[in-house]
C-alpha cells in the first residue's frame, strides 16, 4: 500500500538527495574533499539544493563507499572510480540478462503447455 505522505516516498527512494556533503562525508568516514574528487572524476554527480549546496542520495553514498574501500587499499582514485563504474555496469548487465532469461523461460513454458 502506497503512503499518503510524500515524505515517506522520498525517504524510501534510493535516488532522493537527502544528505548534505558534511553528513555524507561523516557517514563515509571521509572528507568533503574526497566527495568533491569523486565528483571531479565523474563517479557521482550530486544534485544541488536551491542554495547551491551538494546533496547526495543513498545510492551515491553506496558508490562512494565502494570507491573509498578501494582507495583505502591503495588504489588511485581515478582507477577506483573506473573500477566502481565497471562493477556497476556489470551488475546492471547481469540484472538485465536475468530478466531476459526469466522472460525466455516463461515463453518456453507457455509454448510447452500449449503443445501438450
C-alpha positions as CSV (number, residue, x, y, z in Angstrom):
1,X,0.0,0.0,0.0
2,X,1.4,3.4,-1.0
3,X,1.8,6.0,1.6
4,X,-0.3,9.2,1.6
5,X,2.7,11.1,2.9
6,X,5.0,12.2,0.0
7,X,7.9,12.4,2.6
8,X,7.7,8.7,3.2
9,X,8.1,8.0,-0.5
10,X,11.2,10.3,-0.7
11,X,12.8,8.6,2.3
12,X,12.4,5.2,0.7
13,X,13.8,6.5,-2.6
14,X,17.5,5.5,-3.0
15,X,17.9,8.3,-5.5
16,X,16.5,11.1,-3.3
17,X,19.3,13.6,-2.5
18,X,18.8,13.6,1.3
19,X,22.3,14.0,2.6
20,X,24.4,17.2,2.7
21,X,28.1,17.0,1.9
22,X,29.0,17.2,5.5
23,X,26.7,14.4,6.6
24,X,27.7,12.3,3.6
25,X,31.4,12.7,4.4
26,X,30.7,11.9,8.0
27,X,28.7,8.7,7.1
28,X,31.6,7.6,4.9
29,X,34.3,8.5,7.3
30,X,35.8,10.6,4.5
31,X,36.4,14.3,3.9
32,X,34.3,16.7,1.8
33,X,37.4,16.9,-0.5
34,X,37.1,13.1,-1.2
35,X,33.5,13.6,-2.2
36,X,34.5,16.5,-4.5
37,X,37.2,14.4,-6.0
38,X,34.6,11.7,-6.8
39,X,32.5,14.4,-8.5
40,X,35.5,15.6,-10.5
41,X,36.2,12.0,-11.6
42,X,32.5,11.8,-12.6
43,X,31.8,8.8,-10.4
44,X,28.9,10.6,-8.7
45,X,27.2,13.9,-9.6
46,X,25.5,15.3,-6.6
47,X,22.3,17.3,-7.0
48,X,22.3,20.9,-5.8
49,X,19.9,22.4,-3.3
50,X,18.2,25.7,-4.1
51,X,21.1,27.4,-2.3
52,X,23.7,25.5,-4.4
53,X,24.8,23.0,-1.8
54,X,25.7,19.5,-2.8
55,X,23.2,16.8,-1.9
56,X,23.8,13.0,-2.1
57,X,21.5,10.1,-2.3
58,X,21.8,6.7,-0.6
59,X,22.7,5.1,-3.9
60,X,25.5,7.7,-4.4
61,X,26.8,7.0,-0.9
62,X,27.0,3.3,-1.6
63,X,29.0,4.0,-4.7
64,X,31.2,6.4,-2.8
65,X,31.7,3.9,0.0
66,X,32.9,1.3,-2.6
67,X,35.4,3.8,-4.0
68,X,36.6,4.6,-0.5
69,X,37.3,0.9,0.1
70,X,39.4,0.7,-3.0
71,X,41.3,4.0,-2.2
72,X,41.9,2.8,1.4
73,X,43.6,-0.3,-0.1
74,X,45.9,1.9,-2.1
75,X,44.1,2.1,-5.5
76,X,44.5,5.6,-7.0
77,X,41.2,7.5,-7.0
78,X,40.9,7.6,-10.8
79,X,41.4,3.8,-11.0
80,X,39.0,3.2,-8.1
81,X,36.3,5.3,-9.9
82,X,36.8,3.3,-13.1
83,X,36.5,0.0,-11.2
84,X,33.3,1.1,-9.5
85,X,31.8,2.2,-12.8
86,X,32.6,-1.1,-14.4
87,X,31.3,-3.1,-11.4
88,X,28.1,-1.1,-11.6
89,X,27.7,-1.7,-15.4
90,X,28.3,-5.4,-14.9
91,X,25.7,-5.6,-12.2
92,X,23.2,-3.9,-14.4
93,X,24.0,-6.2,-17.4
94,X,23.6,-9.2,-15.1
95,X,20.2,-7.9,-13.9
96,X,19.0,-7.4,-17.5
97,X,20.3,-10.8,-18.5
98,X,18.4,-12.5,-15.7
99,X,15.2,-10.7,-16.8
100,X,15.7,-11.9,-20.3
101,X,16.3,-15.5,-19.1
102,X,13.1,-15.3,-16.9
103,X,11.1,-14.0,-19.9
104,X,12.5,-16.7,-22.2
105,X,11.8,-19.4,-19.6
106,X,8.2,-18.1,-19.3
107,X,7.8,-18.1,-23.1
108,X,9.2,-21.7,-23.3
109,X,6.8,-22.8,-20.6
110,X,3.8,-21.3,-22.4
111,X,4.8,-23.0,-25.7
112,X,5.3,-26.3,-24.0
113,X,1.9,-26.1,-22.2
114,X,0.2,-25.0,-25.4
115,X,1.6,-28.0,-27.3
116,X,0.7,-30.5,-24.6
